[in-house]
Amino acid sequence: MTFVDGTERNETAGFGVRSGRGAWDELMEPSLVALYFACFMSCASFGIVLPSLAPYVFGLPSGSESLLAVIVSIYSVGEALGALALGFLSTTRAGMKLTLVVGVAFGLCGSWFYATASLFGASAARVVLLGRFLQGVWAGGAQSTQQAYVALKLANSANALNLANVLINAIAVLGFTIGPALGILFHPINFRFGSYTVDELNAPGHFVALCCALTILMFLAFFPANLHSSPPAPSEPSFKPSSFPDDLEAEQRIPLLSSTTARLGNEGAAAPYGKLILLNVVFGTQYISFALQEAITTPVVQQLYSWTVVQANVLFSAAALLALLVFVGVMVYQSTIAPVSQRGMVLLSLLLGIIGNALIVPYNSTAALPPARFLTGFFLASLVTPIGRPAVMSLYMQILGDLPQGTWMGILLATGAASRVLGPYVGVKGFFTLGVGVVFGATALVFVPVTLWFACCNMTRVHYSLDQIGLTSR
């Protein structure tokens, strides 16, 4: 095999994967550590207010149930728009650093509006709506730009790139799932500053605003300037020999193919839009299951088992812990034993979506759903996004090749956000109208054609010749 710098070596050994220890050293680079913190806070901002959102809105002038439903959904609308707009902005002359700072500035303003809504009198509830929308723009833009930055930062190390994908997606999913549990911690807060009060209802907004300010300082201090998520023109090698460290031996380099036509294997120079569309469909399907659990788990357990909100939050926390254990297991296995098949992980997540949601369907309408079966189905379904999200994003980045990473990652994340807009609305309406069996049964059925489509698609001809460096399996 010939590398971009002309080096040749035997294709049967080495496969261009750095050692686990070297990959971990790269993952702890200061700009990436700042990215991890920003990723967690942007994703946690969705759920951190959920335990107190309803009483907060109802306690404001013009607060109502209908407005509450819009406030919950508007976050994901902002997330979709932010992913598209800021993902594209990162490919322009503005660059990634400015894009990330602008995105967090949206989050800072949104959190401030949310926390201080009571100061706006009769318009307070609408200010909360504006604040949640801006927080969503921050979360969507942050995720698309962060993934594009990781793709460029670690492009010369396949193992580090995949470990970073697992890690940053672990942080994102944990932010979404553990956010509600973090919100409970603000319960004892009650401070008064003159006529203004910081209490358990608006304290989460103040906390997120402070974290946004800290994130901006970290980005300004640690991020390189003038970095864009658009790769060089196709006429130039995307990764020049000088980009490799001096101490990296030839047999450790990733077998990047220098021409766009060669990168796309036997498919010629045509861009792999079919595979990108498929991965968008897979990603959106995974998030349908995630959004459904997010929206109706609490009313489901209240109706079926008379559980309290606190017990429901314990269930979410247990799911977050299970996701964390899975992420740690994958990272340890990949860094110490062997690379993990990204295609296999996606297939596993889709199968879990079918089995987990199907288990929550009562087979006998006259009998109660056994708690053990519900919990088994719930925890299996809760692993769909933690297992599938990093693998889909890894395949997506590698298939993109010379296409603008920021723009396309924005499209992918907007697809997931769209599922989180429609999922709660359809799930809540379906649950209270048709029942738990219809909702979860229909969700399981949605996974079936998507699983078959993905299983029949060849995902090995991708940008980094992944079938030769062990990152995918046929």
Secondary structure by P-SEA (a helix, b strand, c coil): cccccbbbbbcccccccccaaaaaaaaacaaaaaaaaaaaaaaaccccccccaaaaaaacccccaaaaaaaaaaaaaaaaaaaaaaaaaaaccccaaaaaaaaaaaaaaaaaaaaaccccccaaaaaaaaaaaaaaaaaaaaaaaaaaaaaaaccccaaaaaaaaaaaaaaaaaaaaaaaaaaaccccbbbbcccccccccaaaaaaaaaaaaaaaaaaacccccccccccccccccccccccccccccccccccccccccccccccccccaaaaaaaaaaaaaaaaaaaaaaaccaaaaaaaaccccaaaaaaaaaaaaaaaaaaaaaaaaaaaccccccaaaaaaaaaaaaaaaaaaaccccccccccaaaaaaaaaaaaacccccaaaaaaaaaaacccccaaaaaaaaaaaaaaaaaaaaaaaaaaaacccaaaaaaaaaaaaaaaaaaaaacccccccccccccccccc
